[in-house]
Amino acid sequence: MKIAVGTKNPVKVRAVKRIAGRMWAHAEVLSVDVPSSVSEQPMSDEEAIEGARNRARLALEKTGADLGIGLEGCSVETRYGMFLTGWVVAVDKKGRTGIGCGGRMLLPDKVASEVRRGKELGPVMDALVGDHNTKQKEGAVGILTRGLIVREEAFHVPLIYALARFYNEEWYE
């Protein structure tokens, strides 16, 4: 099986390789840079799903793979505060779609207030910890949990959820 991931972010690519390798022993994972066509910091589940779907479809088209995958993090405002989450969309050549979501983590007020002002989460976290490009390392989740869950791992569950329809097809036909 050939799988195309719509990103060059090494954290997301490693997550796909790890999960696809558990599901299909001979999976080949390609990464391709494609746009999400949504904002840099998606602010709703719908926007993140749309961005992930766009990435999955474009990765599939660009490579001719069997399956395209898009991963998109987002911040979601609720009456309880702003939460960090991630969405994954997988699309095959027949147009069948799998969608999965990760857990939700409450963002600290000093982080959420910056995101509310229109800033992207990654650079906000970079500034707070004095590092560069943390979104391609441990990510906000890794920083906030002190490494108990890093960004790559945070994408494992939504990847499994999105790929379930292709891994256990008889339930979805």
N, C-alpha and C positions, 0 to 999 in steps of 0.2 A: 504494500500500500504506500502510495506517495501522498504526503501531506504537506501543504503549503501554508505557512504562517504569515499573516499580513503585518509583519514588523521585523525590524532588525534589532530590537531591544533584546540583548542577550538573556536577560532574566526571563522574559516571556518565551523565548525560543527554547531555553533549557527546560522550562516547565512542560512545554509541549513534547519535547523529546522524551522526558522522563515518563509522562503519562502514556503517550502513544506507544512507547517501548514496552510498557506493562500490558497494554491491550493487544498489540500486534507485534510479535517478535521481530519481524523484518520491516518494520515501518521506516520509511525514509522521510526525513523532515527537512524541508527547504524553507529558508526565510527570504522574504521579498519585501521591500519597502513600498508600501502603498498608503494612500491617505485614508483617514477615517471619515473625512468630510463632515465632521462635527467639531465643536470647539475643543481647544487644547485641554480644557478641564471640564468634561461633561458634568452637568449639575442635576441630572435626573437619570433614573433607570432607563427610561425610554430613549434618551439621547445616547447613553452608553451602549444599549443594545443596538441602536441604529449604527453607531460607529463601529462596533464589533462586526455587525453584519456586512457593512460596507467593506471592511478589511478582509473578511472571509471571502466574499464574492470576488473582489479584485485579485486576491492572491490566487484563487482558483483559476480565474480567467488568464492571468499573467503567466501561469506555470503549466496549466493543463494537468494539474495534480488530480488525484482521486477525491481529495477532501481539502477544503479551504477552512482556515481557522482565523478568527479575529478575537483579540483580547482587549478589553477596554476597562480601565479603572474609572471610578467616578465618585463624586461627593454628592450626597443626598441630604437635603435639609428636611428635618422633621420637627415636630413640636417639642421633641426631646433633645434637639441639638443636631449638629451636622455629622453624618456618618460617612465613613470610607467603605467602599465595596468594589467589587469587580465583576464584570460580565464576560462570558465567552460565547461566541456563536460559531457553529460548525455547519458548513454547507457542502453538499456533494453535487456531482454533475447532473443529477436528476432534479436538483432544486430542493431536496429534503433538507430540513434545518433542525439542528439541535441547539438548545439554549440552556446555559447554566449560570448560576449566580453564586458568589462566595458569601461568606459571613459579612456582617456589618460591624464596624468598630467606631465608637464615638471618638470624634476628633477633639483634642483640647481646644478650649475657647481661643487661645492665642493663634492657633493654626486656622481654625474655622473662620475667624474674623478676617484673616488675610485672603482666604479663598472666597469669602463673600464679597470682598472688594475687587474680585475679578482676577486674582493671581492664581497661577497653576500650582497645585500641591507640591510637585517635585521641587521647584525652586524655593518655595516657602520653607520646606524641610531643609534644603541645602543651606539656606541662610541661618536657620535656627541652630544647626549642628556644626556649621563651619566646614562643610564638605562640598563636593561637587558631584552632580549627577547621581544622587542617591536612588533615583527611580530606576537606575540600571544596576543597582546593588541591592541593599536590604530593603529599600523603599520605606515609606512612612510607617507601614505596619511593623517592619523590623526595628525601626528606631523606637517606636512607641511601646513595643513589647520587649525591648532589650534583647532582640534576637530570638525570642521564643518561637516566633513565626516570622519568616522573612518573605519578601514579596513573591519569590518563585513558589514557595510552598502555599501561599495564599491563593495562587491560581490553580493549584492541583484539584481541589474539590470542584470548582466550576468547570474545569476541563473535563473531569470525569462525568459530571452531569450533562454537559453539552454533547459529549461523545457517546453517551449511553445508547442513544437511538441507532448508532452505527455499530456499536459493539454487541448489542443485544437486540438486533433488528426485529426478530419475530414479535416482540411486544409492541412495536411501533407501526407495523404494516396493517 
